[in-house]
Amino acid sequence: MFESIAGIAIPDTALVREATTLVREAADDTLFHHSRRVFLWGSLKAAARGLQVDPELAYVGGLFHDLGLTPSYATKNRRFELDGAEAARGFLLDHGRSERDARDVWLAIALHTTPEVPLHLAPEVAVVTLGVETDVLGLDLDEITEKQRDEVVAAHPRPDFKNRILRAFYQGMADRPDTTFGTMNDDVLARFDPSFTRTDFVDIVQGNAWPE
């Protein structure tokens, strides 16, 4: 059944329906509604910037981007972004999308916590970061009208979202703290876990095996 939110059409395809079901079953309300908003915000901003984005790929990128925070998809030894990226890549290949398409969505998810870089890659990569930066960081909200914001939030509410998403980040990374090195994710662990010690890049450089 056709669905449109704030002027953004949700693709009415089997792939999209199955992606929705998969994420709805794996994620709680906070992550599910956040992921749908990421697709919507990213699509609105991409349109405002004149980017042509494949809607199926944008949808899977948005829906799967935090899947690595869920118990069903989280691993113990790699960044949560890679867990979601791998799940999305396999899902797209299983549904007949090309290796290039799957790779672009892999990059979109793997890089969504890496500032700036995704915006210089394919639109299907950029769209996820645009959505995440809008929903989590509140960046460039002036690119989205008040009416559009109201329609998206009416469809996908964000009660106490700031606190809930930070808690979801922490719960998804607490048992693999070493994977946060070199990312903004260690800020989350430092805030919620007083025993967390950041790995220091300078210490690694100065203390490595080179003799000088």
C-alpha positions as CSV (number, residue, x, y, z in Angstrom):
1,M,0.0,0.0,0.0
2,F,1.3,3.4,-1.0
3,E,2.6,5.5,1.9
4,S,3.9,9.1,1.8
5,I,5.2,11.1,4.7
6,A,6.1,14.8,4.4
7,G,6.1,14.4,0.6
8,I,8.5,11.4,0.7
9,A,7.1,8.2,-0.8
10,I,8.0,5.0,1.0
11,P,8.8,2.7,-1.9
12,D,6.1,0.1,-2.3
13,T,8.3,-2.9,-3.1
14,A,8.8,-6.3,-1.6
15,L,12.4,-5.4,-0.7
16,V,11.2,-2.4,1.3
17,R,8.4,-4.3,3.0
18,E,10.8,-7.1,4.0
19,A,13.4,-4.6,5.2
20,T,10.8,-2.9,7.4
21,T,9.7,-6.2,8.9
22,L,13.3,-7.3,9.6
23,V,14.2,-4.1,11.4
24,R,10.8,-3.8,13.2
25,E,11.4,-7.3,14.7
26,A,15.0,-6.6,15.6
27,A,14.8,-3.1,17.0
28,D,12.9,-1.5,19.8
29,D,10.6,1.5,19.2
30,T,13.4,4.1,19.8
31,L,15.7,2.6,17.1
32,F,12.9,1.7,14.7
33,H,11.3,5.2,14.6
34,H,14.8,6.8,14.6
35,S,15.8,4.7,11.6
36,R,12.6,5.6,9.6
37,R,13.2,9.3,10.4
38,V,16.7,9.0,9.2
39,F,15.4,7.8,5.8
40,L,12.9,10.6,5.7
41,W,15.2,13.4,6.9
42,G,17.9,12.2,4.5
43,S,15.5,12.1,1.6
44,L,14.2,15.6,2.3
45,K,17.7,17.0,2.5
46,A,18.9,15.1,-0.5
47,A,16.0,16.6,-2.5
48,A,16.7,20.1,-1.2
49,R,20.3,19.7,-2.3
50,G,19.4,18.4,-5.8
51,L,20.7,14.9,-5.1
52,Q,19.2,12.0,-7.1
53,V,19.0,9.0,-4.7
54,D,17.7,5.5,-5.3
55,P,14.9,5.3,-2.8
56,E,15.2,1.6,-2.1
57,L,18.9,1.9,-1.3
58,A,18.2,5.0,0.8
59,Y,15.5,3.2,2.7
60,V,17.7,0.2,3.5
61,G,20.6,2.4,4.5
62,G,18.4,4.4,6.9
63,L,16.6,1.3,8.3
64,F,19.7,-0.8,8.8
65,H,22.2,1.9,9.9
66,D,21.8,1.1,13.7
67,L,21.0,-2.6,13.3
68,G,24.4,-3.3,14.8
69,L,23.2,-2.0,18.2
70,T,20.5,-4.7,18.4
71,P,21.1,-8.0,20.2
72,S,20.2,-10.0,17.0
73,Y,22.9,-8.3,14.9
74,A,25.6,-7.1,17.3
75,T,29.0,-8.7,17.3
76,K,31.6,-8.6,20.1
77,N,34.7,-7.6,18.1
78,R,33.9,-4.9,15.6
79,R,32.3,-1.5,15.3
80,F,28.5,-1.6,15.4
81,E,28.4,0.3,12.2
82,L,30.1,-2.6,10.4
83,D,27.5,-5.0,11.8
84,G,24.7,-3.1,10.2
85,A,26.6,-2.6,7.0
86,E,27.2,-6.3,6.6
87,A,23.6,-7.1,7.3
88,A,22.5,-4.6,4.7
89,R,24.9,-5.8,2.1
90,G,23.8,-9.4,2.5
91,F,20.1,-8.3,2.4
92,L,20.5,-6.3,-0.8
93,L,22.4,-9.1,-2.6
94,D,19.8,-11.6,-1.5
95,H,17.2,-9.4,-3.0
96,G,18.8,-9.1,-6.4
97,R,20.5,-5.7,-6.1
98,S,24.0,-5.3,-7.6
99,E,27.3,-5.6,-5.9
100,R,27.8,-1.9,-6.5
101,D,24.5,-1.0,-4.9
102,A,25.2,-3.2,-1.9
103,R,28.7,-1.6,-1.6
104,D,27.3,1.9,-1.6
105,V,24.8,1.0,1.2
106,W,27.6,-0.7,3.1
107,L,29.6,2.5,2.9
108,A,26.6,4.6,3.9
109,I,26.2,2.6,7.1
110,A,29.8,2.0,7.9
111,L,30.7,5.7,7.6
112,H,27.6,7.2,9.2
113,T,29.5,8.2,12.3
114,T,32.4,9.6,10.3
115,P,31.8,13.3,9.7
116,E,32.2,14.9,6.2
117,V,33.5,11.9,4.2
118,P,30.1,10.4,3.2
119,L,29.0,13.8,1.8
120,H,31.7,13.5,-0.9
121,L,30.6,10.0,-2.0
122,A,27.6,8.6,-3.9
123,P,24.2,10.1,-3.0
124,E,23.2,6.8,-1.6
125,V,26.1,7.1,0.9
126,A,25.4,10.8,1.7
127,V,21.7,10.4,2.3
128,V,22.2,8.3,5.5
129,T,24.6,10.7,7.0
130,L,22.3,13.6,6.2
131,G,19.5,11.8,8.0
132,V,21.5,10.8,11.0
133,E,23.0,14.3,11.4
134,T,19.5,15.7,11.4
135,D,17.9,13.3,13.8
136,V,20.7,12.9,16.3
137,L,22.6,16.2,16.1
138,G,20.0,18.6,14.8
139,L,22.2,19.9,12.1
140,D,20.8,22.1,9.3
141,L,17.2,21.9,10.4
142,D,16.5,25.0,8.4
143,E,16.6,22.8,5.3
144,I,13.4,21.1,6.4
145,T,10.2,23.1,6.8
146,E,8.3,23.2,10.1
147,K,5.4,21.4,8.3
148,Q,7.7,18.7,7.1
149,R,9.2,18.3,10.6
150,D,5.8,18.0,12.2
151,E,4.6,15.4,9.7
152,V,7.7,13.2,10.1
153,V,7.5,13.4,13.9
154,A,3.8,12.7,13.9
155,A,4.4,9.5,12.0
156,H,7.5,8.6,14.0
157,P,7.5,10.2,17.4
158,R,10.6,10.9,19.4
159,P,9.7,10.9,23.1
160,D,12.7,11.7,25.3
161,F,14.8,10.8,22.2
162,K,18.0,12.4,23.2
163,N,18.3,10.4,26.3
164,R,17.0,7.2,24.8
165,I,19.3,7.2,21.8
166,L,22.3,7.8,24.0
167,R,21.3,4.9,26.2
168,A,20.9,2.7,23.1
169,F,24.3,3.7,21.9
170,Y,25.8,2.9,25.2
171,Q,24.0,-0.5,25.6
172,G,25.1,-1.5,22.1
173,M,28.8,-0.7,22.7
174,A,29.4,-1.3,26.4
175,D,30.7,-4.8,25.9
176,R,33.0,-3.9,23.0
177,P,34.7,-0.7,24.2
178,D,37.9,-1.2,22.1
179,T,35.8,-0.8,18.9
180,T,35.1,2.8,19.7
181,F,38.7,3.9,19.3
182,G,39.0,6.6,16.6
183,T,35.3,7.4,16.6
184,M,32.9,9.8,18.4
185,N,31.4,6.7,20.1
186,D,34.0,6.8,22.9
187,D,32.3,10.0,24.0
188,V,29.2,7.9,24.8
189,L,31.2,5.3,26.8
190,A,33.0,8.0,28.7
191,R,29.8,9.7,29.7
192,F,28.0,6.6,31.0
193,D,30.8,4.4,32.3
194,P,33.2,6.1,34.8
195,S,35.6,3.2,34.5
196,F,36.0,3.6,30.8
197,T,39.5,4.6,29.7
198,R,40.0,6.0,26.2
199,T,42.7,4.7,24.0
200,D,45.0,7.6,23.3
201,F,46.2,8.0,19.7
202,V,49.3,10.0,20.8
203,D,50.3,7.3,23.3
204,I,50.1,4.7,20.5
205,V,52.3,6.8,18.3
206,Q,54.9,7.5,21.0
207,G,54.8,4.0,22.4
208,N,55.0,1.9,19.3
209,A,57.7,-0.5,18.3
210,W,59.8,1.9,16.2
211,P,63.1,2.6,18.1
212,E,63.3,6.3,17.6
